Amino acid sequence: MSAMAKLKTENTAFREGVFSKDISSGLVKRAWLTHNTLNVCTGSNFDVTSKTVTPNFQHSGTWYNYFTGEVINVSNSSGHTVNMEAGQYYVFTDQKLERPFVNMTIEVIYGQSGNPVYGAKVNLLQLGIQETKADGLAKYFPNLNNIYTFMVSKDGYDDVTGTIAIGEEDLTYVVELAGADGVSEKTNNIINFYPNPSNGKLTILSDNNYDMKIIDINGKPLMYEKVTKGSNHFDVYNLTSGVYAINFINSDTKLTKKLIIY
């Protein structure tokens, strides 16, 4: 919304241009703004399935994706098509404008194993706090050519702070957590499980007793079990295809591993 407000307030075309729209022919809505300083071509797919859409550009030549900076070469203005996923939208302009933001992903992993960290708090001081899900990711949309300060924290682990310099390209920034206060991510064959990926059966080999929790990518707990020392067998047929986090917790260990269901 802020990116669209920026586009509107910084360009004369939105005050003096000619606006037209097509919002009555199905679940793909299109609109155009035409002016001698800037042409804008927009569309949104409100359907639940992907669509092949004809944007109907105002002219042939070079166009730009406002949100990504991607260059679009249009040879047939009325016949050029784009593929749109459900819920996707586009904003094309015929002038190269500065991207309103970049897509930045902060990936939090355990330094010892490289596994994703579930439940870490990521504080990007100018853009707010997020908590990582099963994939260990937090996503932000910072402004271009700026420097942001961050802090990543999780109970039982050392806080990590630093700065991230944002250029004009999307980026992924990896943060590694190390153990503190006597709680560490123990990975020396203390817990093994297989098969992974799994199609419904899961065997866990453990040297100790743990409380086990399986969590989906949105952070919702789906399954609680007790893991005992030795071999444990569980049915996970109720889990749909996707990526999950498995938490193993006892009095002195906190461990998160990734489980894939296919």
Backbone bond lengths (Angstrom), bond angles and torsions (degrees), N, CA, C in turn:
res aa  C-N    CA-C-N  psi(-1)  N-CA   C-N-CA  omega(-1)  CA-C   N-CA-C  phi
1 M - - - 1.458 - - 1.527 111.28 -
2 S 1.332 116.33 -42.22 1.461 119.03 179.03 1.524 110.95 -66.56
3 A 1.348 116.29 -33.96 1.464 119.52 178.37 1.524 111.00 -66.02
4 M 1.336 117.10 -40.15 1.459 120.16 178.04 1.534 110.93 -69.16
5 A 1.326 117.08 -35.66 1.468 120.02 176.23 1.524 110.63 -64.12
6 K 1.339 115.80 -39.09 1.462 120.33 177.59 1.528 110.67 -62.77
7 L 1.339 116.48 -45.04 1.459 120.77 179.04 1.524 111.04 -59.80
8 K 1.316 116.43 -42.64 1.470 121.20 -177.18 1.524 112.63 -68.92
9 T 1.320 117.16 -45.16 1.464 119.74 -173.60 1.519 113.22 -77.32
10 E 1.340 117.30 -21.79 1.466 119.17 -175.43 1.521 113.96 -96.87
11 N 1.339 118.14 0.85 1.461 119.84 -176.07 1.526 111.48 -129.87
12 T 1.337 114.20 127.40 1.464 121.72 -178.33 1.521 112.32 -58.75
13 A 1.330 116.55 -29.02 1.464 120.54 -176.36 1.526 111.88 -55.57
14 F 1.314 117.79 -30.67 1.460 120.31 -178.28 1.524 112.27 -75.64
15 R 1.315 116.86 -14.81 1.458 120.41 176.48 1.518 112.19 -100.40
16 E 1.323 117.49 -28.32 1.459 120.33 -172.87 1.529 114.04 -121.13
17 G 1.324 117.49 -8.20 1.453 120.63 -175.32 1.521 113.73 -79.04
18 V 1.334 115.22 173.20 1.463 123.12 178.55 1.529 108.43 -99.71
19 F 1.328 116.59 125.76 1.455 122.78 -177.05 1.516 110.26 -105.02
20 S 1.323 116.81 134.37 1.466 121.57 174.71 1.526 108.62 -139.14
21 K 1.346 116.02 160.45 1.463 118.64 -174.71 1.514 111.20 -152.27
22 D 1.334 114.10 158.28 1.460 123.10 172.17 1.523 106.64 -134.68
23 I 1.330 116.39 97.34 1.464 120.71 -176.17 1.527 112.26 -122.97
24 S 1.329 117.02 11.49 1.463 119.71 -173.73 1.527 113.55 -115.99
25 S 1.335 117.86 -0.40 1.463 119.44 -175.03 1.519 111.42 -110.36
26 G 1.336 116.61 63.92 1.453 120.23 177.00 1.508 112.71 102.50
27 L 1.327 115.68 -165.98 1.458 121.70 -173.96 1.523 113.49 -93.21
28 V 1.324 117.55 2.67 1.457 121.39 170.59 1.518 107.80 -100.74
29 K 1.326 116.70 118.67 1.460 122.54 -177.64 1.528 108.89 -106.77
30 R 1.344 116.15 136.53 1.457 120.45 -178.59 1.530 109.50 -129.20
31 A 1.333 116.06 153.95 1.463 121.39 177.16 1.522 109.16 -152.48
32 W 1.343 115.63 153.20 1.459 121.65 -176.78 1.525 109.93 -136.73
33 L 1.312 115.45 144.70 1.460 122.40 172.60 1.517 107.20 -127.03
34 T 1.336 116.25 124.51 1.467 121.25 -174.21 1.526 109.97 -120.84
35 H 1.333 115.34 128.23 1.467 121.48 178.92 1.522 107.61 -158.61
36 N 1.343 116.68 156.62 1.470 118.87 -176.85 1.531 112.60 -71.35
37 T 1.319 118.49 -12.63 1.462 120.65 178.09 1.522 112.56 -97.62
38 L 1.349 117.03 -24.48 1.455 120.15 -175.37 1.521 109.83 -165.47
39 N 1.334 116.09 131.88 1.460 121.79 171.19 1.525 108.76 -110.84
40 V 1.329 115.48 137.90 1.453 121.55 -178.91 1.520 108.77 -126.58
41 C 1.341 115.69 134.37 1.468 122.48 -179.35 1.527 107.41 -127.96
42 T 1.329 117.41 119.42 1.464 120.64 -174.75 1.523 110.97 -127.67
43 G 1.329 115.41 157.54 1.461 120.74 176.57 1.511 111.18 -162.32
44 S 1.353 116.17 153.99 1.466 122.10 178.76 1.513 109.32 -140.25
45 N 1.326 115.80 138.64 1.461 121.54 177.45 1.529 108.47 -102.30
46 F 1.340 116.81 104.50 1.459 121.78 -179.01 1.529 111.95 -90.58
47 D 1.317 117.03 3.24 1.456 120.61 -179.74 1.536 109.77 -80.01
48 V 1.321 116.93 169.26 1.463 121.94 178.49 1.528 111.35 -95.97
49 T 1.323 117.38 3.53 1.461 122.41 176.86 1.527 109.14 -126.01
50 S 1.335 116.52 161.04 1.457 120.96 178.57 1.529 110.50 -69.70
51 K 1.334 115.75 155.43 1.447 121.71 -178.05 1.527 110.22 -137.88
52 T 1.324 115.81 149.01 1.455 121.38 167.96 1.526 107.07 -98.49
53 V 1.334 116.77 119.60 1.461 122.00 -168.29 1.525 109.82 -118.87
54 T 1.316 115.56 142.40 1.465 122.40 172.35 1.526 108.15 -100.67
55 P 1.328 119.23 104.97 1.469 120.02 -177.48 1.524 113.20 -64.48
56 N 1.363 116.48 -24.69 1.474 121.26 -176.98 1.532 110.25 60.19
57 F 1.330 114.66 61.66 1.461 121.26 179.63 1.533 110.74 -57.01
58 Q 1.319 117.00 148.11 1.464 121.00 -179.14 1.523 112.61 -66.63
59 H 1.325 117.73 -24.18 1.468 120.58 179.33 1.521 108.46 -159.98
60 S 1.311 117.20 163.42 1.458 121.96 174.40 1.529 109.47 -78.82
61 G 1.330 115.53 170.63 1.459 119.93 -179.73 1.513 111.67 117.74
62 T 1.318 116.54 -154.64 1.461 122.23 -175.16 1.523 111.25 -93.46
63 W 1.337 115.37 129.85 1.451 122.45 174.58 1.528 108.05 -125.03
64 Y 1.334 116.04 164.11 1.462 121.12 -175.77 1.532 109.73 -132.74
65 N 1.328 115.50 138.19 1.453 120.96 172.45 1.526 107.86 -77.08
66 Y 1.326 116.03 115.06 1.465 121.10 -173.81 1.525 112.37 -59.50
67 F 1.334 117.96 -36.32 1.452 120.45 -173.83 1.527 113.16 -85.55
68 T 1.322 118.37 -26.66 1.471 120.41 -176.61 1.521 113.77 -112.80
69 G 1.343 117.47 -18.23 1.459 121.10 -175.44 1.522 113.38 81.95
70 E 1.350 117.87 -0.06 1.461 121.92 -179.16 1.529 110.64 -59.82
71 V 1.341 116.32 138.60 1.461 122.12 178.48 1.524 109.65 -89.70
72 I 1.316 117.43 130.35 1.457 123.38 179.07 1.533 108.00 -115.53
73 N 1.337 117.02 118.34 1.463 121.59 177.13 1.527 109.10 -96.14
74 V 1.321 116.47 114.52 1.459 122.79 -173.92 1.531 108.80 -109.60
75 S 1.337 116.39 113.65 1.465 120.84 177.89 1.523 112.23 -96.09
76 N 1.322 116.06 -25.83 1.465 121.63 179.50 1.521 107.68 -126.77
77 S 1.325 116.87 99.56 1.462 120.69 -171.08 1.522 113.00 -62.76
78 S 1.323 117.22 -32.89 1.466 119.90 -177.62 1.527 112.77 -94.80
79 G 1.341 117.37 -10.43 1.454 120.16 -176.59 1.513 114.96 -114.06
80 H 1.329 117.44 -7.15 1.458 120.96 -179.36 1.528 109.48 -66.78
81 T 1.338 117.31 135.77 1.464 121.16 -179.39 1.526 111.05 -121.46
82 V 1.326 115.60 156.49 1.466 122.37 173.96 1.523 108.03 -133.53
83 N 1.318 116.60 149.15 1.460 121.53 176.43 1.522 109.25 -94.03
84 M 1.333 116.39 132.52 1.455 121.39 -177.46 1.528 109.57 -125.83
85 E 1.329 116.99 127.53 1.450 121.35 173.60 1.525 109.70 -75.40
86 A 1.320 116.63 164.56 1.463 120.89 177.03 1.521 110.17 -56.43
87 G 1.329 116.26 129.10 1.453 121.14 178.95 1.517 115.00 82.15
88 Q 1.320 118.18 -2.59 1.468 121.30 -176.78 1.523 110.41 -79.72
89 Y 1.315 116.04 154.66 1.455 121.68 177.04 1.527 108.95 -139.37
90 Y 1.331 116.11 160.91 1.461 120.52 175.93 1.523 109.46 -136.70
91 V 1.340 115.05 152.29 1.460 123.05 170.85 1.521 106.16 -137.02
92 F 1.335 116.23 110.61 1.457 121.87 178.62 1.530 109.54 -107.95
93 T 1.319 116.39 141.18 1.468 122.02 175.19 1.526 108.70 -127.40
94 D 1.325 116.39 154.32 1.472 118.69 178.99 1.518 112.39 -96.40
95 Q 1.329 116.82 8.77 1.459 122.70 171.30 1.525 107.63 -122.64
96 K 1.324 116.62 142.34 1.470 120.15 178.91 1.521 108.87 -76.09
97 L 1.332 115.40 114.22 1.455 121.58 179.27 1.527 109.45 -110.14
98 E 1.319 116.24 157.81 1.458 119.79 175.87 1.528 109.66 -66.98
99 R 1.320 116.71 133.52 1.461 119.98 175.67 1.530 109.65 -57.20
100 P 1.326 117.87 140.03 1.469 119.55 -179.82 1.520 113.17 -73.07
101 F 1.319 117.72 -25.26 1.456 121.94 179.68 1.519 108.46 -163.62
102 V 1.327 116.76 169.66 1.458 121.51 171.36 1.526 108.05 -116.01
103 N 1.323 116.33 160.61 1.460 122.36 175.71 1.525 107.86 -91.40
104 M 1.313 116.31 115.50 1.455 120.20 -179.18 1.527 109.42 -118.16
105 T 1.325 116.50 130.31 1.454 122.71 177.03 1.519 109.43 -114.42
106 I 1.325 116.56 125.01 1.468 121.22 171.59 1.522 107.19 -98.17
107 E 1.321 116.56 118.66 1.460 123.00 -178.79 1.520 108.87 -105.71
108 V 1.329 116.58 118.50 1.457 121.38 -178.09 1.523 108.40 -103.08
109 I 1.345 115.96 124.90 1.461 121.06 -178.59 1.526 109.34 -131.76
110 Y 1.343 115.58 159.94 1.454 120.28 170.88 1.525 108.41 -78.05
111 G 1.327 115.53 128.88 1.450 119.51 -176.24 1.507 113.59 -63.31
112 Q 1.341 117.49 -30.28 1.452 120.37 -175.52 1.520 112.64 -75.45
113 S 1.337 116.89 -38.75 1.468 119.76 -173.93 1.522 113.89 -113.97
114 G 1.342 117.41 -21.66 1.457 120.15 -175.02 1.516 113.38 83.57
115 N 1.342 117.85 3.20 1.462 120.69 178.46 1.521 110.78 -70.98
116 P 1.338 117.92 149.30 1.470 120.53 177.63 1.517 111.29 -67.42
117 V 1.334 116.40 148.61 1.459 122.98 -178.65 1.518 109.51 -102.21
118 Y 1.315 115.84 121.36 1.464 121.02 174.87 1.525 109.50 -92.20
119 G 1.344 117.27 137.49 1.458 121.23 173.81 1.507 115.83 83.18
120 A 1.333 118.48 14.13 1.464 120.20 174.55 1.526 109.14 -80.20
121 K 1.328 116.65 140.82 1.468 121.30 176.87 1.520 109.28 -91.49
122 V 1.314 114.87 122.60 1.466 121.43 179.31 1.522 107.36 -109.32
123 N 1.318 116.80 117.35 1.456 122.26 -179.58 1.518 108.52 -113.13
124 L 1.317 115.81 102.41 1.459 120.94 172.85 1.522 104.74 -93.11
125 L 1.323 115.99 103.99 1.458 121.07 -158.82 1.527 113.91 -53.15
126 Q 1.320 118.40 -33.78 1.458 119.56 -179.57 1.527 113.17 -88.07
127 L 1.339 118.06 -10.81 1.467 119.81 -171.63 1.530 113.68 -126.78
128 G 1.320 118.21 2.37 1.453 119.42 171.98 1.519 114.82 104.86
129 I 1.349 114.82 -179.99 1.458 123.51 -174.60 1.523 109.88 -108.69
130 Q 1.329 115.85 135.45 1.461 122.55 172.53 1.524 108.50 -129.33
131 E 1.333 115.41 159.06 1.460 121.31 175.14 1.519 108.59 -115.91
132 T 1.318 117.32 129.98 1.458 120.53 -176.51 1.524 111.17 -67.83
133 K 1.327 115.28 146.50 1.457 122.55 177.26 1.531 109.36 -95.19
134 A 1.326 115.62 -160.88 1.460 119.60 -175.52 1.527 112.59 -62.72
135 D 1.331 116.87 -26.74 1.465 119.77 -179.44 1.520 112.91 -84.86
136 G 1.343 117.96 -2.74 1.452 121.22 178.50 1.513 115.06 75.28
137 L 1.335 117.54 16.65 1.462 120.97 -172.26 1.528 112.55 -108.49
138 A 1.320 115.78 147.20 1.457 124.18 168.43 1.527 106.80 -131.83
139 K 1.329 117.47 132.24 1.462 121.00 -173.72 1.529 110.15 -115.54
140 Y 1.338 114.61 136.42 1.457 122.02 -179.89 1.527 109.61 -133.94
141 F 1.338 114.55 166.21 1.469 120.92 179.77 1.528 108.83 -130.25
142 P 1.341 117.15 74.04 1.471 120.49 -176.80 1.525 112.37 -78.17
143 N 1.345 114.33 161.92 1.454 120.38 176.00 1.526 110.88 -73.31
144 L 1.323 115.16 155.91 1.456 120.63 179.80 1.520 110.70 -68.95
145 N 1.345 114.02 155.14 1.464 122.51 170.91 1.525 111.81 50.02
146 N 1.330 114.44 55.79 1.454 120.35 -178.02 1.524 108.51 -141.48
147 I 1.321 117.03 165.99 1.461 122.27 177.33 1.521 108.39 -121.03
148 Y 1.335 116.28 129.04 1.455 121.80 -177.43 1.529 109.61 -119.56
149 T 1.323 115.56 142.09 1.454 122.65 176.83 1.525 109.19 -98.63
150 F 1.339 116.84 137.90 1.457 120.05 -178.74 1.519 111.16 -132.00
151 M 1.346 115.29 158.62 1.458 122.03 170.05 1.521 107.51 -140.82
152 V 1.336 116.61 131.96 1.460 122.69 177.48 1.526 107.81 -116.97
153 S 1.347 116.15 129.82 1.451 119.60 -177.27 1.524 110.66 -139.00
154 K 1.333 115.40 151.71 1.456 122.69 174.74 1.525 107.50 -156.72
155 D 1.336 116.14 137.69 1.461 120.06 -179.03 1.528 110.96 -53.93
156 G 1.335 115.48 130.62 1.446 120.46 178.70 1.514 114.96 88.29
157 Y 1.329 117.20 2.68 1.464 120.53 -178.03 1.520 109.86 -132.37
158 D 1.329 116.31 153.32 1.459 121.21 178.05 1.525 110.22 -66.28
159 D 1.343 116.67 136.10 1.455 120.51 173.14 1.526 109.91 -65.32
160 V 1.315 115.54 146.82 1.459 121.53 176.39 1.521 107.91 -120.26
161 T 1.317 117.69 126.33 1.460 122.24 178.10 1.523 109.08 -124.82
162 G 1.307 115.81 159.48 1.451 120.23 178.91 1.514 111.33 173.63
163 T 1.309 116.40 -170.91 1.461 122.85 177.52 1.525 109.53 -127.88
164 I 1.316 115.22 150.07 1.461 121.68 178.59 1.522 107.87 -124.81
165 A 1.322 116.76 124.60 1.465 121.67 176.71 1.528 109.18 -89.93
166 I 1.306 116.81 123.26 1.457 122.76 -178.54 1.520 109.85 -99.01
167 G 1.328 116.11 125.87 1.456 120.47 175.62 1.514 110.69 -99.78
168 E 1.319 116.69 -129.76 1.460 121.17 -179.27 1.522 112.24 -117.20
169 E 1.323 117.50 7.64 1.454 121.81 -179.10 1.525 110.43 -117.78
170 D 1.336 116.19 150.58 1.464 120.81 173.67 1.530 109.39 -61.07
171 L 1.317 117.01 149.99 1.459 118.45 -178.84 1.519 111.38 -151.19
172 T 1.346 114.39 157.97 1.460 123.11 172.13 1.520 107.98 -119.07
173 Y 1.333 116.24 128.39 1.458 121.99 -178.44 1.526 107.87 -115.07
174 V 1.339 117.46 123.34 1.457 122.60 -175.02 1.524 109.93 -98.27
175 V 1.335 115.95 129.35 1.460 122.80 177.02 1.525 108.24 -116.31
176 E 1.345 117.35 127.91 1.460 122.29 179.44 1.526 110.09 -103.19
177 L 1.339 116.66 131.77 1.457 121.97 176.75 1.525 110.42 -99.32
178 A 1.330 115.86 140.88 1.458 122.10 175.61 1.522 108.89 -120.66
179 G 1.349 117.36 149.57 1.453 122.20 -175.08 1.517 113.22 -67.20
180 A 1.350 115.03 152.43 1.464 121.70 176.56 1.525 108.18 -147.55
181 D 1.334 117.01 165.96 1.478 123.25 174.10 1.526 112.47 57.09
182 G 1.332 117.01 31.29 1.449 119.56 175.82 1.513 114.83 78.91
183 V 1.319 118.56 0.81 1.465 121.30 178.19 1.505 107.75 -108.38
184 S 1.308 117.51 120.68 1.456 120.67 -177.39 1.508 110.56 -130.10
185 E 1.313 114.42 159.96 1.462 119.43 175.77 1.516 106.94 -87.18
186 K 1.300 116.77 98.81 1.455 121.28 -174.77 1.512 109.37 -84.54
187 T 1.310 116.36 126.40 1.459 119.67 -174.20 1.514 113.52 -129.63
188 N 1.322 118.75 5.05 1.459 120.50 -175.79 1.530 111.03 -81.01
189 N 1.335 115.19 67.17 1.460 122.41 176.74 1.526 113.04 60.47
190 I 1.349 118.17 21.40 1.457 120.60 177.11 1.527 109.67 -68.05
191 I 1.330 116.89 -40.68 1.462 121.43 176.99 1.527 108.34 -131.26
192 N 1.302 116.37 124.24 1.451 122.08 171.39 1.521 108.39 -124.45
193 F 1.316 116.98 145.32 1.460 118.97 174.87 1.522 109.52 -143.07
194 Y 1.327 114.88 150.96 1.455 121.05 -178.00 1.528 108.67 -157.39
195 P 1.330 120.13 160.54 1.464 125.30 -9.04 1.530 111.07 -74.79
196 N 1.296 116.63 155.43 1.461 122.29 177.12 1.524 108.01 -147.36
197 P 1.320 118.31 102.00 1.463 129.64 14.90 1.535 113.01 -69.59
198 S 1.344 114.40 154.16 1.454 121.84 -178.38 1.524 109.91 -120.67
199 N 1.339 115.29 150.10 1.463 119.83 176.42 1.531 112.09 -112.21
200 G 1.342 117.05 17.51 1.458 118.11 175.81 1.514 114.89 142.69
201 K 1.324 118.18 -17.45 1.461 122.34 178.07 1.523 109.05 -115.75
202 L 1.328 117.08 144.53 1.452 121.20 -179.90 1.523 109.27 -141.66
203 T 1.322 116.27 125.29 1.456 122.67 175.41 1.519 108.48 -111.20
204 I 1.341 116.58 129.00 1.462 121.99 -178.80 1.520 108.92 -120.38
205 L 1.326 116.28 124.84 1.465 122.88 176.97 1.527 107.93 -105.40
206 S 1.331 116.54 121.80 1.461 120.29 -172.92 1.522 110.51 -134.81
207 D 1.343 115.74 149.31 1.458 120.27 177.06 1.522 111.75 -97.18
208 N 1.377 116.12 4.98 1.455 118.78 -175.18 1.524 109.11 -156.44
209 N 1.332 116.13 178.94 1.458 121.67 176.99 1.531 109.89 -95.11
210 Y 1.332 115.82 137.43 1.450 120.78 -178.85 1.521 110.18 -140.52
211 D 1.334 115.50 154.78 1.453 121.79 162.37 1.521 107.06 -89.40
212 M 1.327 116.65 125.62 1.457 121.07 -177.53 1.530 109.73 -110.87
213 K 1.325 115.55 137.80 1.457 121.54 177.66 1.520 108.74 -136.10
214 I 1.327 117.53 129.45 1.464 122.44 176.42 1.520 107.96 -103.38
215 I 1.330 115.80 130.36 1.463 122.51 -171.51 1.524 108.56 -126.90
216 D 1.347 116.73 138.98 1.465 119.23 178.49 1.515 110.66 -81.85
217 I 1.321 116.63 178.17 1.463 121.74 -172.92 1.525 112.23 -68.76
218 N 1.346 116.80 -16.95 1.460 120.99 176.98 1.520 112.70 -92.31
219 G 1.336 117.01 3.42 1.451 120.56 177.75 1.511 114.60 88.92
220 K 1.333 118.34 9.90 1.467 121.65 -178.09 1.532 109.75 -89.33
221 P 1.336 117.61 122.03 1.479 119.97 176.16 1.527 110.07 -67.24
222 L 1.334 117.00 131.83 1.450 121.98 -176.81 1.521 113.14 -115.60
223 M 1.326 117.25 -21.08 1.460 119.03 -172.22 1.525 109.91 -155.95
224 Y 1.333 117.01 130.79 1.461 123.38 176.36 1.525 108.51 -119.73
225 E 1.336 116.43 131.73 1.458 120.21 178.77 1.534 108.88 -145.97
226 K 1.331 115.40 160.89 1.457 122.27 172.18 1.527 108.72 -99.62
227 V 1.305 116.78 127.92 1.462 122.31 175.91 1.524 107.41 -104.29
228 T 1.312 116.68 127.38 1.466 121.15 179.63 1.522 110.22 -108.88
229 K 1.303 115.65 163.43 1.454 121.00 179.42 1.527 110.04 -60.31
230 G 1.328 115.22 130.45 1.454 119.98 -178.59 1.514 111.25 111.74
231 S 1.332 115.82 -145.45 1.459 121.90 -175.49 1.533 110.05 -99.73
232 N 1.344 115.64 131.42 1.462 122.81 179.96 1.521 108.97 -126.05
233 H 1.327 116.46 140.61 1.465 120.97 -178.29 1.526 109.39 -125.89
234 F 1.323 116.14 131.09 1.462 120.83 -177.69 1.526 109.94 -133.97
235 D 1.337 114.70 147.37 1.463 121.50 170.29 1.526 108.61 -93.87
236 V 1.337 116.54 129.44 1.469 120.69 177.74 1.531 110.04 -125.86
237 Y 1.346 115.37 32.26 1.457 119.78 -179.28 1.529 112.08 -64.03
238 N 1.331 116.81 -23.53 1.460 119.35 -177.94 1.517 112.83 -75.64
239 L 1.335 117.93 -9.60 1.461 121.12 179.18 1.528 109.61 -86.12
240 T 1.321 116.14 129.45 1.459 120.69 177.68 1.526 110.39 -77.22
241 S 1.313 116.97 166.51 1.468 121.44 -179.55 1.527 110.40 -58.69
242 G 1.321 115.81 134.06 1.456 119.82 179.63 1.514 112.02 157.71
243 V 1.343 114.94 -170.24 1.459 122.35 -178.75 1.531 109.10 -108.58
244 Y 1.325 116.60 134.92 1.457 122.39 -178.58 1.522 109.82 -131.48
245 A 1.337 115.16 159.92 1.468 121.26 170.95 1.511 108.69 -105.57
246 I 1.337 115.95 139.94 1.465 120.92 172.65 1.524 107.70 -113.76
247 N 1.329 115.73 120.31 1.465 121.33 175.76 1.526 110.17 -97.17
248 F 1.337 116.97 130.81 1.454 123.60 172.92 1.532 107.39 -117.65
249 I 1.327 116.89 121.55 1.464 120.49 -174.18 1.531 109.93 -135.43
250 N 1.335 115.64 133.78 1.463 121.02 165.35 1.519 107.98 -141.75
251 S 1.321 117.86 -163.32 1.464 120.10 -170.52 1.519 114.02 -64.80
252 D 1.325 118.55 -24.03 1.467 118.63 -177.38 1.527 113.79 -131.54
253 T 1.310 117.80 8.99 1.466 119.68 -177.58 1.526 110.72 -138.54
254 K 1.308 114.69 136.60 1.453 122.04 169.48 1.524 106.84 -127.10
255 L 1.302 117.01 124.14 1.460 121.10 -175.28 1.509 109.50 -138.71
256 T 1.324 117.25 132.83 1.459 122.37 176.26 1.511 109.19 -122.31
257 K 1.328 117.02 129.04 1.443 122.00 176.51 1.517 109.99 -127.51
258 K 1.313 115.60 163.04 1.470 121.40 -177.63 1.525 110.27 -100.83
259 L 1.320 115.39 133.92 1.468 121.98 177.16 1.526 108.56 -121.11
260 I 1.316 116.05 133.91 1.468 122.07 177.61 1.511 108.73 -112.78
261 I 1.325 116.01 128.78 1.461 122.16 175.72 1.524 108.19 -110.80
262 Y 1.329 116.01 133.05 1.471 118.64 179.80 1.509 110.80 -122.93
